[in-house]
């Protein structure tokens, strides 16, 4: 039992950031809030025959999907049921990687989780059956990587999108987008449409998410945080702007995030 993370070999590493295997007893809390990340994900539940997420409201409506799904990137945080997160595997794609892997318009993956069998048919069903019969985490990850490698083709990210992703990862400022668009030679409309199709969100939303992620990753490692300084260093106009972005992406304030944070920066225990 444990948590194992591996980096895939080329050429898969051009599309996939990491593969992971989670085989752990359920924690003491029932729900967790999962913060958004810029890449899509593939989830394979080996404990139950479905995956579940919950609406972020008082009703906490349950949204059910097949046991193996691909979707995202999420534009806001999601709530998951830890009772089903006992034996789960996953893939974290680089931004745009899921579009290159599946050929799907990435906005469809943002709108909802799509069953892996709906995209890859019987081979996806056979993959999960094989994983269910594989005893060790290292062996399961090897099986999953082999399946992914067999379906990889040359990444089809447009050079304009690839350039913009690199620049926004280096310096995620919304004010830079206009100059990035001019560099491509495309109109703002054409560039925005191309970016959304291949990444799953518009370039402004992507820049905001990357900036938010930098703040989360930096704050998570600190015992105490001076949020005014964090807001300034992160490129926010003021602390109120930072709080607004936290509410939008994480569904909570920065102070609430720090008070509730658990052992993993992307997962916040709820109850």
Secondary structure per residue as TSV (DSSP state, phi and psi in degrees):
chain	resnum	aa	ss	phi	psi
A	1	X	-	360.0	149.3
A	2	X	E	156.7	-166.1
A	3	X	E	-128.5	115.5
A	4	X	E	-121.0	132.1
A	5	X	E	-125.8	134.2
A	6	X	E	-132.5	154.5
A	7	X	-	-99.3	128.6
A	8	X	-	-72.3	160.1
A	9	X	-	-81.2	160.8
A	10	X	T	-62.3	151.4
A	11	X	T	-86.6	0.7
A	12	X	G	-62.8	-30.0
A	13	X	G	-64.3	-16.0
A	14	X	G	-71.5	-23.5
A	15	X	T	-107.6	-29.8
A	16	X	E	-117.8	129.8
A	17	X	E	-76.6	-46.1
A	18	X	E	-163.0	158.3
A	19	X	E	-114.5	144.5
A	20	X	E	-140.4	153.5
A	21	X	E	-132.6	127.1
A	22	X	E	-120.5	118.4
A	23	X	E	-136.8	87.7
A	24	X	-	-142.5	152.9
A	25	X	-	-67.0	155.8
A	26	X	-	-64.2	145.7
A	27	X	-	-75.2	179.6
A	28	X	S	-74.3	-19.4
A	29	X	S	-99.5	156.4
A	30	X	S	-86.2	-46.8
A	31	X	E	-112.8	154.1
A	32	X	E	-135.0	144.3
A	33	X	E	-95.1	127.0
A	34	X	E	-105.7	121.1
A	35	X	-	-76.1	150.3
A	36	X	-	-72.6	147.4
A	37	X	-	-127.4	160.7
A	38	X	S	-75.4	-13.2
A	39	X	S	-106.2	157.9
A	40	X	-	-73.4	169.6
A	41	X	E	-137.7	154.6
A	42	X	E	-118.9	128.5
A	43	X	E	-120.6	132.9
A	44	X	E	-125.8	110.8
A	45	X	E	-86.6	119.8
A	46	X	S	-103.5	3.8
A	47	X	S	-103.5	-37.1
A	48	X	S	-130.8	165.1
A	49	X	S	-93.4	26.0
A	50	X	E	-158.2	165.0
A	51	X	E	-118.7	148.9
A	52	X	E	-132.9	137.2
A	53	X	E	-129.2	162.7
A	54	X	E	-126.8	147.1
A	55	X	-	-67.2	147.1
A	56	X	S	-91.5	66.2
A	57	X	S	-148.2	-178.0
A	58	X	S	-64.0	-29.5
A	59	X	S	-76.5	-27.9
A	60	X	-	47.9	57.8
A	61	X	-	-64.0	137.0
A	62	X	E	-86.5	127.5
A	63	X	E	-110.2	114.9
A	64	X	E	-100.7	146.3
A	65	X	E	-144.6	169.2
A	66	X	E	-61.0	170.3
A	67	X	S	-68.2	-27.1
A	68	X	E	-122.1	117.8
A	69	X	E	-137.5	159.5
A	70	X	E	-130.7	138.6
A	71	X	E	-173.7	172.2
A	72	X	-	95.3	-176.2
A	73	X	-	-70.5	147.1
A	74	X	-	-74.1	140.5
A	75	X	S	-86.1	-17.7
A	76	X	S	-142.2	171.6
A	77	X	-	-65.9	155.9
A	78	X	E	-122.4	157.4
A	79	X	E	-111.3	129.8
A	80	X	E	-118.5	162.6
A	81	X	E	-97.9	113.6
A	82	X	G	-68.5	-19.0
A	83	X	G	-64.4	-26.7
A	84	X	G	-94.4	-10.2
A	85	X	T	-90.2	55.2
A	86	X	T	-103.3	-42.0
A	87	X	E	-139.2	96.1
A	88	X	E	-137.7	145.8
A	89	X	E	-122.1	161.0
A	90	X	E	-160.5	167.8
A	91	X	E	-130.0	132.2
A	92	X	E	-109.2	115.0
A	93	X	E	-84.5	148.8
A	94	X	-	-64.2	155.9
A	95	X	T	-52.7	126.6
A	96	X	T	85.5	-12.0
A	97	X	H	-66.6	-36.5
A	98	X	H	-67.4	-34.8
A	99	X	H	-63.7	-45.1
A	100	X	H	-65.1	-34.5
A	101	X	H	-76.1	-42.3
A	102	X	H	-96.7	-23.8
A	103	X	-	77.8	2.0
A	104	X	-	-80.5	150.4
A	105	X	-	-61.6	121.4
A	106	X	H	-64.9	-22.8
A	107	X	H	-64.6	-26.5
A	108	X	H	-68.4	-35.0
A	109	X	H	-72.8	-26.9
A	110	X	H	-73.9	-37.4
A	111	X	H	-64.7	-34.9
A	112	X	S	-165.2	157.7
A	113	X	-	-71.6	136.0
A	114	X	E	-111.7	131.5
A	115	X	E	-59.4	135.6
A	116	X	H	-61.7	-33.2
A	117	X	H	-67.5	-29.0
A	118	X	H	-66.9	-25.8
A	119	X	H	-94.3	-37.6
A	120	X	H	-122.6	4.7
A	121	X	T	65.3	-143.3
A	122	X	H	-62.9	-30.3
A	123	X	H	-61.5	-32.8
A	124	X	H	-70.2	-39.6
A	125	X	H	-62.4	-44.8
A	126	X	H	-64.4	-37.0
A	127	X	H	-58.4	-48.8
A	128	X	H	-65.2	-39.6
A	129	X	H	-60.8	-40.9
A	130	X	H	-65.6	-40.7
A	131	X	H	-65.9	-36.9
A	132	X	H	-61.5	-29.7
A	133	X	T	-94.9	4.3
A	134	X	-	-100.9	122.1
A	135	X	-	-76.4	-35.6
A	136	X	S	-108.7	153.7
A	137	X	H	-61.7	-43.5
A	138	X	H	-62.2	-40.1
A	139	X	H	-68.2	-40.4
A	140	X	H	-61.9	-44.4
A	141	X	H	-64.1	-35.5
A	142	X	H	-64.9	-41.6
A	143	X	H	-63.3	-45.2
A	144	X	H	-63.6	-44.3
A	145	X	H	-63.5	-40.7
A	146	X	H	-61.7	-40.6
A	147	X	H	-64.2	-42.8
A	148	X	H	-67.2	-43.1
A	149	X	H	-60.2	-35.0
A	150	X	T	-68.9	-14.5
A	151	X	T	-114.5	7.9
A	152	X	-	-82.5	139.5
A	153	X	-	-133.2	173.9
A	154	X	-	-54.2	127.6
A	155	X	-	-54.0	136.0
A	156	X	-	-105.9	23.3
A	157	X	-	-65.0	133.7
A	158	X	-	-64.3	143.8
A	159	X	H	-58.5	-31.8
A	160	X	H	-65.1	-40.2
A	161	X	H	-71.7	-42.4
A	162	X	H	-60.5	-41.8
A	163	X	H	-63.5	-45.2
A	164	X	H	-64.3	-40.0
A	165	X	H	-61.8	-42.9
A	166	X	H	-63.6	-42.4
A	167	X	H	-69.4	-39.1
A	168	X	H	-75.5	-25.8
A	169	X	H	-69.7	-37.7
A	170	X	H	-70.0	-42.4
A	171	X	S	-147.1	90.2
A	172	X	-	-80.7	73.9
A	173	X	-	-114.5	126.9
A	174	X	G	-59.3	-33.5
A	175	X	G	-64.7	-15.9
A	176	X	G	-83.7	-12.5
A	177	X	H	-64.8	-39.8
A	178	X	H	-58.5	-43.3
A	179	X	H	-68.9	-34.8
A	180	X	H	-62.9	-41.0
A	181	X	H	-63.5	-43.8
A	182	X	H	-60.5	-37.8
A	183	X	H	-62.4	-31.1
A	184	X	H	-76.4	-23.6
A	185	X	T	81.3	2.0
A	186	X	S	-93.0	159.9
A	187	X	-	-72.0	160.1
A	188	X	H	-59.2	-38.9
A	189	X	H	-64.9	-48.3
A	190	X	H	-65.6	-41.5
A	191	X	H	-64.9	-45.0
A	192	X	H	-61.1	-41.4
A	193	X	H	-65.5	-42.6
A	194	X	H	-65.0	-43.1
A	195	X	H	-63.1	-45.5
A	196	X	H	-63.9	-38.4
A	197	X	H	-65.0	-37.5
A	198	X	H	-96.2	-22.4
A	199	X	H	-111.5	-27.7
A	200	X	S	103.4	-6.6
A	201	X	S	-152.4	164.4
A	202	X	-	-70.8	160.9
A	203	X	H	-62.6	-33.4
A	204	X	H	-67.6	-44.4
A	205	X	H	-62.7	-39.4
A	206	X	H	-63.4	-44.8
A	207	X	H	-61.8	-42.2
A	208	X	H	-62.5	-42.2
A	209	X	H	-65.6	-42.1
A	210	X	H	-62.9	-39.7
A	211	X	H	-66.7	-41.8
A	212	X	H	-60.5	-42.9
A	213	X	H	-62.5	-38.8
A	214	X	H	-61.7	-41.6
A	215	X	H	-65.6	-45.5
A	216	X	H	-59.7	-48.2
A	217	X	H	-64.1	-36.8
A	218	X	H	-72.2	-44.5
A	219	X	H	-68.0	-35.5
A	220	X	H	-59.9	-31.0
A	221	X	T	-83.4	-4.1
A	222	X	-	-102.4	147.7
A	223	X	S	-74.0	-47.3
A	224	X	S	-128.5	153.2
A	225	X	-	-131.1	132.5
A	226	X	-	-91.6	98.1
A	227	X	H	-67.1	-27.5
A	228	X	H	-64.3	-43.4
A	229	X	H	-68.1	-39.6
A	230	X	H	-61.8	-42.8
A	231	X	H	-61.0	-44.1
A	232	X	H	-66.3	-48.3
A	233	X	H	-64.1	-29.9
A	234	X	T	-84.0	-1.6
A	235	X	T	88.0	14.2
A	236	X	-	-86.4	147.9
A	237	X	S	-62.4	-38.5
A	238	X	S	-162.7	179.5
A	239	X	H	-66.5	-33.0
A	240	X	H	-62.6	-37.1
A	241	X	H	-64.4	-42.5
A	242	X	H	-62.5	-43.8
A	243	X	H	-61.5	-40.8
A	244	X	H	-60.4	-43.2
A	245	X	H	-67.5	-38.1
A	246	X	H	-62.0	-44.2
A	247	X	H	-62.8	-39.3
A	248	X	H	-69.2	-47.1
A	249	X	H	-86.3	-38.0
A	250	X	H	-105.7	-13.8
A	251	X	S	72.5	20.3
A	252	X	S	-158.3	166.9
A	253	X	-	-82.0	162.8
A	254	X	H	-58.0	-40.6
A	255	X	H	-64.1	-41.2
A	256	X	H	-65.8	-36.8
A	257	X	H	-62.2	-46.2
A	258	X	H	-65.6	-36.3
A	259	X	H	-70.8	-31.8
A	260	X	H	-100.1	-7.6
A	261	X	B	-55.6	144.9
A	262	X	-	-112.7	-153.8
A	263	X	S	-75.0	-12.4
A	264	X	S	-125.0	131.8
A	265	X	T	-64.2	-27.0
A	266	X	T	-88.7	-9.2
A	267	X	E	-118.9	120.8
A	268	X	E	-112.5	114.5
A	269	X	E	-60.7	140.3
A	270	X	-	-112.4	-76.4
A	271	X	-	-160.3	360.0
